[in-house]
Amino acid sequence: MFSPVIPRIEAREVESAKSWLLVYGRRKTGKTFMIKRITPRARYYLITRGRSIVFRQTRELSLSEAVKNIVRDLKNNKTVVVDEFQRLPENYWDLIAAQHPRGKLIAVASSLAVTRKVFNERSPLLGIMLPLRIGVANPFDPLCALMKYFKPVEAIKWAMIIRDPWIIPHLDFEKDIVEELLSKASRIAEVAVGLVGEVFIEEERNLTTTYNAILRAIACNQWNTSLIASKLASKKIIPDPNPSRITSYIRVLEEVGLVRSWRLYRSKQKYLKLTSSILQLSLCLDEKLGLTEAYTSDVVKDRVKETIKSFLGYELGFYIVELLALKYSLTPAYYIRGGVEIDGVLLDKHRRPVYIVEIKSGVFDKSDARSLLLKARELGATPIAVGLKEVEVEDKEIIPLTANDIISDLKEYCESKTRWL
């Protein structure tokens, strides 16, 4: 069964780095997979939760014995990978730091908290390591993996799902994307719920009722703090719907890489989303329909299917806007005002609109084009019409863009930016 390997733009940074590195990010974003593939000859040490160390996945060592080996390897100018570095007691850091600049140390950590310790003014590793954060894949990278095997429309739909690479082994890419997600919705939801719990364990935090409720509210499109606070207050999770009661929780969720806030054009508010499309879909389905419980009803399955189809259309807008923002080196923003919504507004460094983007998963027709042109003139921006299958646009003011155009533009990027693993 076909299982794509996502090339990562970050891999080139790891390869070209002359300094020691701290590669970190939440669990299951592909950090270890990437490091192993680009440093196959490295001396690889994995620190278990029990604080023993497994060398090259076969030999178990005590902490003291493993640190002696790490020190020796660095002295001999070897590349050393220490995985789950956040579990290594800090009293060993001085021994390792003393070997700098000999060898190359790549510390891999599934925690944001470890960065505060490594780069603390009292840390022996301060000044000798550089941080590299790994989140969900750059939106271009999964397209590089899929463009050779799928038609452009299908490549784009699958790409936005597999930006979070833990989902890849669970999917059959030869099937229709909606039917495949439907058939495995309950099992994927179980994994997603467990993954969120793991993230909090590694951050040495508890996944409290409040954090869990906020994540599920955001997953179900409660996109700002006012909506989320109202939802939590109605469930008696917080005492009143004042948004200030949840702002610190939102900040933590952003820091650990589960939530991202999009800028809202002409508004001080932020549009909150989960960073991972598959987590957003899974948590929303579980919240609405209880998918971690077994479901057999045809009525429930029909509701799940419709929710998946609606979600893919919703997510497509954000994905395409992010692609275009990276292409043009602009800041992506969303627009909601007075009942008018725009899929994307691309802003320059002065927060002025350069492009506005409207997206259709099928055909972008002439009536869509007229509506887009009116919005573009009102905002003083160039309109981009994205119809994955076709764009029926005659007006020269509008830039038409199909799935074929998006894929053809990627060829140079895939060859020059990413590292094929």
Secondary structure, DSSP 8 states (H G I E B T S, - for coil): -------BHHHHHHHH--SEEEEE-STTSSHHHHHHHH-TTSEEEEE-TTS-EEETTTEEE-HHHHHHHHHHHHHTT-EEEEETGGGS-GGGHHHHHTTTTSSEEEEEES-SHHHHHHTSTT-TTTTTEEEEE--S--THHHHHHHTTTS-HHHHHHHHHHTTSGGGGGG--TTS-HHHHHHHTHHHHHHHHHHHHHHHHHHTT----HHHHHHHHHHHTT--SHHHHHHHHHHTTSSSS--GGGTHHHHHHHHHTTSEEEEEETT-S-EEEEES-HHHHHHHHHHHHH-TTS----HHHHHHHHHHHHHHHHHHHHHHHHHHHHHHHT-EEEEEEETTEEEEEEEE-TTS-EEEEEEEESSEE-HHHHHHHHHHHHHHT-EEEEEESSEE----TTSEEE-HHHHHHHHHHHHHHTSB--
